[in-house]
Amino acid sequence: MGIKLVSWNVNGLRACVGKGFLDYFKEMDADIFCLQETKLQEGQIELPLGDEYYQFWNYAQKKGYSGTAIFTRYKPLSVRYGMETDEEPEGRIITLEFEQFYMVTVYTPNAKRDLSRLEYRVEWEERFKCYLNGLDKLKPVVVCGDLNVAHAEIDIKNAKSNHGNSGFTAEERGCMTSLLDSGFADTFRRLYPDRSDVYTWWSFMPKVRERNVGWRIDYFLVSERLVPLVKDAGIDAHIMGSDHCPVTLEMEELER
Protein backbone atom coordinates (compact mmCIF):
# COMPACT_ATOMS: atom_id res chain seq x y z
CA MET A 1 0.00 0.00 0.00
CA GLY A 2 1.12 3.49 -0.78
CA ILE A 3 -0.32 6.98 -0.97
CA LYS A 4 -1.70 8.34 -4.24
CA LEU A 5 -1.82 12.08 -4.94
CA VAL A 6 -3.26 14.00 -7.88
CA SER A 7 -2.93 17.66 -8.86
CA TRP A 8 -4.92 19.36 -11.61
CA ASN A 9 -5.33 22.93 -12.81
CA VAL A 10 -8.97 22.60 -13.84
CA ASN A 11 -9.25 26.14 -15.31
CA GLY A 12 -12.74 26.54 -13.94
CA LEU A 13 -14.08 23.66 -11.88
CA ARG A 14 -17.69 24.09 -12.88
CA ALA A 15 -16.78 23.79 -16.56
CA CYS A 16 -14.47 20.86 -15.81
CA VAL A 17 -17.23 18.99 -13.97
CA GLY A 18 -19.25 19.25 -17.18
CA LYS A 19 -16.35 17.61 -19.04
CA GLY A 20 -15.87 14.50 -16.91
CA PHE A 21 -14.08 15.69 -13.78
CA LEU A 22 -16.02 13.42 -11.44
CA ASP A 23 -15.39 10.36 -13.62
CA TYR A 24 -11.65 10.98 -13.41
CA PHE A 25 -11.84 11.72 -9.69
CA LYS A 26 -13.58 8.41 -9.00
CA GLU A 27 -11.30 6.48 -11.33
CA MET A 28 -8.15 7.76 -9.63
CA ASP A 29 -9.40 7.01 -6.10
CA ALA A 30 -6.65 9.30 -4.77
CA ASP A 31 -5.83 9.81 -1.11
CA ILE A 32 -5.17 13.52 -1.71
CA PHE A 33 -6.53 15.41 -4.73
CA CYS A 34 -5.45 19.04 -5.28
CA LEU A 35 -6.96 21.65 -7.60
CA GLN A 36 -5.83 24.99 -8.93
CA GLU A 37 -7.76 27.69 -10.77
CA THR A 38 -11.13 26.61 -9.41
CA LYS A 39 -12.59 29.99 -10.45
CA LEU A 40 -15.53 29.99 -8.07
CA GLN A 41 -16.81 31.34 -4.78
CA GLU A 42 -18.13 29.59 -1.72
CA GLY A 43 -21.52 28.01 -2.34
CA GLN A 44 -21.23 27.96 -6.13
CA ILE A 45 -20.68 24.20 -6.36
CA GLU A 46 -21.42 21.07 -4.41
CA LEU A 47 -19.20 18.12 -5.21
CA PRO A 48 -20.47 14.62 -4.37
CA LEU A 49 -17.08 13.25 -3.36
CA GLY A 50 -18.26 10.92 -0.62
CA ASP A 51 -17.98 11.10 3.14
CA GLU A 52 -14.38 9.89 3.22
CA TYR A 53 -12.99 13.18 1.86
CA TYR A 54 -12.35 16.33 3.85
CA GLN A 55 -12.67 19.39 1.59
CA PHE A 56 -10.60 22.56 1.92
CA TRP A 57 -11.11 25.57 -0.35
CA ASN A 58 -9.24 28.84 -0.77
CA TYR A 59 -11.32 31.28 -2.82
CA ALA A 60 -10.00 34.40 -4.50
CA GLN A 61 -11.71 37.64 -3.57
CA LYS A 62 -12.12 38.41 -7.26
CA LYS A 63 -15.00 36.40 -8.74
CA GLY A 64 -14.21 33.80 -11.40
CA TYR A 65 -10.47 34.03 -10.73
CA SER A 66 -7.72 31.79 -9.38
CA GLY A 67 -8.62 29.68 -6.32
CA THR A 68 -7.37 26.34 -4.96
CA ALA A 69 -8.78 23.29 -3.21
CA ILE A 70 -7.62 20.07 -1.55
CA PHE A 71 -9.72 16.95 -1.01
CA THR A 72 -8.10 14.50 1.40
CA ARG A 73 -8.87 11.23 3.09
CA TYR A 74 -6.46 12.20 5.87
CA LYS A 75 -7.70 14.57 8.55
CA PRO A 76 -5.09 17.34 8.83
CA LEU A 77 -3.68 18.57 12.12
CA SER A 78 -3.87 22.16 10.87
CA VAL A 79 -4.85 24.15 7.79
CA ARG A 80 -3.38 27.39 6.48
CA TYR A 81 -4.63 29.55 3.61
CA GLY A 82 -1.96 31.76 2.07
CA MET A 83 1.67 31.99 3.15
CA GLU A 84 2.58 34.09 6.16
CA THR A 85 -1.02 35.22 6.71
CA ASP A 86 -4.52 34.44 5.52
CA GLU A 87 -4.73 37.94 4.02
CA GLU A 88 -3.60 37.04 0.51
CA PRO A 89 -6.53 37.86 -1.77
CA GLU A 90 -5.95 35.56 -4.73
CA GLY A 91 -6.59 32.18 -3.09
CA ARG A 92 -3.36 30.67 -4.39
CA ILE A 93 -2.10 28.45 -1.57
CA ILE A 94 -3.44 25.85 0.84
CA THR A 95 -1.19 24.07 3.35
CA LEU A 96 -2.36 21.01 5.25
CA GLU A 97 -0.25 19.72 8.12
CA PHE A 98 -0.25 15.96 8.68
CA GLU A 99 1.58 13.92 11.27
CA GLN A 100 4.61 13.26 9.10
CA PHE A 101 4.53 15.85 6.29
CA TYR A 102 3.08 19.10 4.99
CA MET A 103 0.93 19.11 1.86
CA VAL A 104 0.99 22.37 -0.10
CA THR A 105 -0.95 23.12 -3.25
CA VAL A 106 -0.14 26.29 -5.17
CA TYR A 107 -1.23 28.29 -8.18
CA THR A 108 1.79 30.47 -8.94
CA PRO A 109 1.06 33.95 -10.34
CA ASN A 110 1.47 34.38 -14.09
CA ALA A 111 3.96 37.02 -15.22
CA LYS A 112 1.47 37.98 -17.98
CA ARG A 113 2.15 38.02 -21.69
CA ASP A 114 3.65 41.52 -21.58
CA LEU A 115 5.67 40.57 -18.45
CA SER A 116 3.96 43.36 -16.53
CA ARG A 117 3.71 41.10 -13.50
CA LEU A 118 7.22 39.62 -13.73
CA GLU A 119 8.67 41.77 -10.96
CA TYR A 120 5.81 40.82 -8.63
CA ARG A 121 6.18 37.19 -9.68
CA VAL A 122 9.89 37.09 -8.78
CA GLU A 123 9.22 38.71 -5.39
CA TRP A 124 6.37 36.25 -4.77
CA GLU A 125 8.62 33.31 -5.69
CA GLU A 126 11.22 34.38 -3.14
CA ARG A 127 8.59 34.58 -0.42
CA PHE A 128 7.19 31.20 -1.41
CA LYS A 129 10.64 29.59 -1.33
CA CYS A 130 11.23 31.00 2.15
CA TYR A 131 7.80 29.77 3.24
CA LEU A 132 8.50 26.23 2.01
CA ASN A 133 11.97 26.22 3.55
CA GLY A 134 10.42 27.21 6.87
CA LEU A 135 7.97 24.31 6.68
CA ASP A 136 10.73 21.94 5.63
CA LYS A 137 12.66 22.69 8.81
CA LEU A 138 9.72 21.31 10.78
CA LYS A 139 8.81 18.26 8.69
CA PRO A 140 9.05 17.14 5.05
CA VAL A 141 6.96 18.88 2.40
CA VAL A 142 5.03 17.74 -0.67
CA VAL A 143 4.29 20.65 -3.04
CA CYS A 144 2.06 20.40 -6.08
CA GLY A 145 0.35 22.65 -8.54
CA ASP A 146 0.62 24.93 -11.52
CA LEU A 147 4.01 26.59 -11.05
CA ASN A 148 3.58 28.53 -14.31
CA VAL A 149 7.12 27.85 -15.54
CA ALA A 150 8.73 25.39 -17.90
CA HIS A 151 11.97 24.81 -16.03
CA ALA A 152 14.26 23.42 -18.73
CA GLU A 153 14.27 23.31 -22.51
CA ILE A 154 13.15 19.67 -22.37
CA ASP A 155 9.97 20.88 -20.65
CA ILE A 156 8.71 22.93 -23.60
CA LYS A 157 8.09 22.04 -27.23
CA ASN A 158 9.51 25.13 -28.91
CA ALA A 159 12.22 26.26 -26.52
CA LYS A 160 14.15 28.47 -28.91
CA SER A 161 11.19 30.59 -30.00
CA ASN A 162 9.85 30.88 -26.43
CA HIS A 163 12.99 32.18 -24.70
CA GLY A 164 12.01 35.33 -22.82
CA ASN A 165 8.27 34.69 -23.04
CA SER A 166 6.08 34.55 -19.94
CA GLY A 167 6.63 31.18 -18.26
CA PHE A 168 10.03 30.71 -19.89
CA THR A 169 11.98 33.81 -18.88
CA ALA A 170 15.42 33.53 -17.35
CA GLU A 171 14.00 35.07 -14.16
CA GLU A 172 11.20 32.52 -13.76
CA ARG A 173 13.40 29.56 -14.62
CA GLY A 174 16.01 30.87 -12.20
CA CYS A 175 13.40 31.01 -9.41
CA MET A 176 12.56 27.38 -10.05
CA THR A 177 16.24 26.41 -9.99
CA SER A 178 16.66 28.29 -6.72
CA LEU A 179 13.69 26.49 -5.16
CA LEU A 180 14.96 23.07 -6.20
CA ASP A 181 18.48 23.91 -5.01
CA SER A 182 17.07 24.84 -1.60
CA GLY A 183 16.16 21.21 -0.93
CA PHE A 184 13.35 20.06 -3.22
CA ALA A 185 13.12 17.51 -6.00
CA ASP A 186 11.02 17.68 -9.16
CA THR A 187 9.66 14.14 -8.89
CA PHE A 188 8.88 13.58 -12.58
CA ARG A 189 12.23 14.85 -13.80
CA ARG A 190 14.09 12.99 -11.04
CA LEU A 191 12.55 9.72 -12.21
CA TYR A 192 12.57 10.49 -15.94
CA PRO A 193 15.45 12.90 -16.60
CA ASP A 194 15.47 12.38 -20.37
CA ARG A 195 11.79 11.93 -21.18
CA SER A 196 10.81 14.54 -23.74
CA ASP A 197 7.56 15.56 -25.43
CA VAL A 198 5.72 15.20 -22.11
CA TYR A 199 3.68 18.26 -21.24
CA THR A 200 0.90 19.37 -18.89
CA TRP A 201 -0.45 22.50 -20.61
CA TRP A 202 -1.40 23.37 -24.18
CA SER A 203 -2.78 26.63 -25.52
CA PHE A 204 -6.32 26.74 -26.91
CA MET A 205 -5.01 27.55 -30.39
CA PRO A 206 -6.32 25.14 -33.04
CA LYS A 207 -4.60 21.73 -33.28
CA VAL A 208 -1.99 22.63 -30.63
CA ARG A 209 -2.94 19.81 -28.26
CA GLU A 210 -3.41 17.33 -31.09
CA ARG A 211 0.14 18.07 -32.22
CA ASN A 212 1.35 18.02 -28.59
CA VAL A 213 2.88 21.50 -28.75
CA GLY A 214 2.92 21.95 -25.00
CA TRP A 215 4.65 23.06 -21.83
CA ARG A 216 5.33 21.11 -18.63
CA ILE A 217 4.35 23.64 -15.97
CA ASP A 218 2.48 21.46 -13.42
CA TYR A 219 4.59 19.64 -10.86
CA PHE A 220 4.91 17.51 -7.78
CA LEU A 221 7.94 18.59 -5.75
CA VAL A 222 9.04 16.87 -2.56
CA SER A 223 11.63 17.51 0.14
CA GLU A 224 14.83 15.71 -0.81
CA ARG A 225 14.47 13.34 2.13
CA LEU A 226 11.17 12.07 0.72
CA VAL A 227 12.70 11.10 -2.64
CA PRO A 228 13.45 7.50 -1.51
CA LEU A 229 9.72 7.09 -0.81
CA VAL A 230 8.63 8.15 -4.31
CA LYS A 231 7.35 5.17 -6.31
CA ASP A 232 6.20 6.95 -9.47
CA ALA A 233 5.25 10.32 -10.93
CA GLY A 234 2.89 10.55 -13.87
CA ILE A 235 1.32 12.94 -16.36
CA ASP A 236 -2.18 12.05 -17.55
CA ALA A 237 -1.99 13.91 -20.85
CA HIS A 238 -4.95 11.96 -22.28
CA ILE A 239 -7.35 13.49 -19.74
CA MET A 240 -9.31 16.40 -21.19
CA GLY A 241 -11.54 18.88 -19.38
CA SER A 242 -9.01 21.69 -19.02
CA ASP A 243 -6.11 23.24 -20.95
CA HIS A 244 -3.96 21.52 -18.30
CA CYS A 245 -3.86 17.79 -17.64
CA PRO A 246 -3.59 16.14 -14.22
CA VAL A 247 -0.24 15.12 -12.73
CA THR A 248 0.14 12.28 -10.24
CA LEU A 249 2.45 11.06 -7.52
CA GLU A 250 2.67 7.69 -5.81
CA MET A 251 4.68 7.30 -2.62
CA GLU A 252 5.27 4.77 0.09
CA GLU A 253 2.61 5.37 2.70
CA LEU A 254 3.61 8.00 5.25
CA GLU A 255 0.56 7.74 7.50
CA ARG A 256 -3.05 6.65 7.47
C-alpha positions in Angstrom: 0.0 0.0 0.0 1.1 3.5 -0.8 -0.3 7.0 -1.0 -1.7 8.3 -4.2 -1.8 12.1 -4.9 -3.3 14.0 -7.9 -2.9 17.7 -8.9 -4.9 19.4 -11.6 -5.3 22.9 -12.8 -9.0 22.6 -13.8 -9.2 26.1 -15.3 -12.7 26.5 -13.9 -14.1 23.7 -11.9 -17.7 24.1 -12.9 -16.8 23.8 -16.6 -14.5 20.9 -15.8 -17.2 19.0 -14.0 -19.2 19.3 -17.2 -16.4 17.6 -19.0 -15.9 14.5 -16.9 -14.1 15.7 -13.8 -16.0 13.4 -11.4 -15.4 10.4 -13.6 -11.7 11.0 -13.4 -11.8 11.7 -9.7 -13.6 8.4 -9.0 -11.3 6.5 -11.3 -8.2 7.8 -9.6 -9.4 7.0 -6.1 -6.7 9.3 -4.8 -5.8 9.8 -1.1 -5.2 13.5 -1.7 -6.5 15.4 -4.7 -5.4 19.0 -5.3 -7.0 21.6 -7.6 -5.8 25.0 -8.9 -7.8 27.7 -10.8 -11.1 26.6 -9.4 -12.6 30.0 -10.5 -15.5 30.0 -8.1 -16.8 31.3 -4.8 -18.1 29.6 -1.7 -21.5 28.0 -2.3 -21.2 28.0 -6.1 -20.7 24.2 -6.4 -21.4 21.1 -4.4 -19.2 18.1 -5.2 -20.5 14.6 -4.4 -17.1 13.2 -3.4 -18.3 10.9 -0.6 -18.0 11.1 3.1 -14.4 9.9 3.2 -13.0 13.2 1.9 -12.3 16.3 3.9 -12.7 19.4 1.6 -10.6 22.6 1.9 -11.1 25.6 -0.4 -9.2 28.8 -0.8 -11.3 31.3 -2.8 -10.0 34.4 -4.5 -11.7 37.6 -3.6 -12.1 38.4 -7.3 -15.0 36.4 -8.7 -14.2 33.8 -11.4 -10.5 34.0 -10.7 -7.7 31.8 -9.4 -8.6 29.7 -6.3 -7.4 26.3 -5.0 -8.8 23.3 -3.2 -7.6 20.1 -1.6 -9.7 16.9 -1.0 -8.1 14.5 1.4 -8.9 11.2 3.1 -6.5 12.2 5.9 -7.7 14.6 8.5 -5.1 17.3 8.8 -3.7 18.6 12.1 -3.9 22.2 10.9 -4.9 24.2 7.8 -3.4 27.4 6.5 -4.6 29.5 3.6 -2.0 31.8 2.1 1.7 32.0 3.2 2.6 34.1 6.2 -1.0 35.2 6.7 -4.5 34.4 5.5 -4.7 37.9 4.0 -3.6 37.0 0.5 -6.5 37.9 -1.8 -6.0 35.6 -4.7 -6.6 32.2 -3.1 -3.4 30.7 -4.4 -2.1 28.5 -1.6 -3.4 25.9 0.8 -1.2 24.1 3.4 -2.4 21.0 5.3 -0.3 19.7 8.1 -0.3 16.0 8.7 1.6 13.9 11.3 4.6 13.3 9.1 4.5 15.8 6.3 3.1 19.1 5.0 0.9 19.1 1.9 1.0 22.4 -0.1 -1.0 23.1 -3.3 -0.1 26.3 -5.2 -1.2 28.3 -8.2 1.8 30.5 -8.9 1.1 33.9 -10.3 1.5 34.4 -14.1 4.0 37.0 -15.2 1.5 38.0 -18.0 2.1 38.0 -21.7 3.6 41.5 -21.6 5.7 40.6 -18.5 4.0 43.4 -16.5 3.7 41.1 -13.5 7.2 39.6 -13.7 8.7 41.8 -11.0 5.8 40.8 -8.6 6.2 37.2 -9.7 9.9 37.1 -8.8 9.2 38.7 -5.4 6.4 36.3 -4.8 8.6 33.3 -5.7 11.2 34.4 -3.1 8.6 34.6 -0.4 7.2 31.2 -1.4 10.6 29.6 -1.3 11.2 31.0 2.2 7.8 29.8 3.2 8.5 26.2 2.0 12.0 26.2 3.5 10.4 27.2 6.9 8.0 24.3 6.7 10.7 21.9 5.6 12.7 22.7 8.8 9.7 21.3 10.8 8.8 18.3 8.7 9.1 17.1 5.0 7.0 18.9 2.4 5.0 17.7 -0.7 4.3 20.7 -3.0 2.1 20.4 -6.1 0.3 22.7 -8.5 0.6 24.9 -11.5 4.0 26.6 -11.0 3.6 28.5 -14.3 7.1 27.8 -15.5 8.7 25.4 -17.9 12.0 24.8 -16.0 14.3 23.4 -18.7 14.3 23.3 -22.5 13.2 19.7 -22.4 10.0 20.9 -20.6 8.7 22.9 -23.6 8.1 22.0 -27.2 9.5 25.1 -28.9 12.2 26.3 -26.5 14.1 28.5 -28.9 11.2 30.6 -30.0 9.8 30.9 -26.4 13.0 32.2 -24.7 12.0 35.3 -22.8 8.3 34.7 -23.0 6.1 34.5 -19.9 6.6 31.2 -18.3 10.0 30.7 -19.9 12.0 33.8 -18.9 15.4 33.5 -17.4 14.0 35.1 -14.2 11.2 32.5 -13.8 13.4 29.6 -14.6 16.0 30.9 -12.2 13.4 31.0 -9.4 12.6 27.4 -10.1 16.2 26.4 -10.0 16.7 28.3 -6.7 13.7 26.5 -5.2 15.0 23.1 -6.2 18.5 23.9 -5.0 17.1 24.8 -1.6 16.2 21.2 -0.9 13.4 20.1 -3.2 13.1 17.5 -6.0 11.0 17.7 -9.2 9.7 14.1 -8.9 8.9 13.6 -12.6 12.2 14.8 -13.8 14.1 13.0 -11.0 12.6 9.7 -12.2 12.6 10.5 -15.9 15.5 12.9 -16.6 15.5 12.4 -20.4 11.8 11.9 -21.2 10.8 14.5 -23.7 7.6 15.6 -25.4 5.7 15.2 -22.1 3.7 18.3 -21.2 0.9 19.4 -18.9 -0.4 22.5 -20.6 -1.4 23.4 -24.2 -2.8 26.6 -25.5 -6.3 26.7 -26.9 -5.0 27.6 -30.4 -6.3 25.1 -33.0 -4.6 21.7 -33.3 -2.0 22.6 -30.6 -2.9 19.8 -28.3 -3.4 17.3 -31.1 0.1 18.1 -32.2 1.3 18.0 -28.6 2.9 21.5 -28.8 2.9 22.0 -25.0 4.6 23.1 -21.8 5.3 21.1 -18.6 4.4 23.6 -16.0 2.5 21.5 -13.4 4.6 19.6 -10.9 4.9 17.5 -7.8 7.9 18.6 -5.7 9.0 16.9 -2.6 11.6 17.5 0.1 14.8 15.7 -0.8 14.5 13.3 2.1 11.2 12.1 0.7 12.7 11.1 -2.6 13.4 7.5 -1.5 9.7 7.1 -0.8 8.6 8.1 -4.3 7.3 5.2 -6.3 6.2 7.0 -9.5 5.3 10.3 -10.9 2.9 10.6 -13.9 1.3 12.9 -16.4 -2.2 12.0 -17.5 -2.0 13.9 -20.9 -4.9 12.0 -22.3 -7.3 13.5 -19.7 -9.3 16.4 -21.2 -11.5 18.9 -19.4 -9.0 21.7 -19.0 -6.1 23.2 -20.9 -4.0 21.5 -18.3 -3.9 17.8 -17.6 -3.6 16.1 -14.2 -0.2 15.1 -12.7 0.1 12.3 -10.2 2.5 11.1 -7.5 2.7 7.7 -5.8 4.7 7.3 -2.6 5.3 4.8 0.1 2.6 5.4 2.7 3.6 8.0 5.3 0.6 7.7 7.5 -3.0 6.6 7.5 
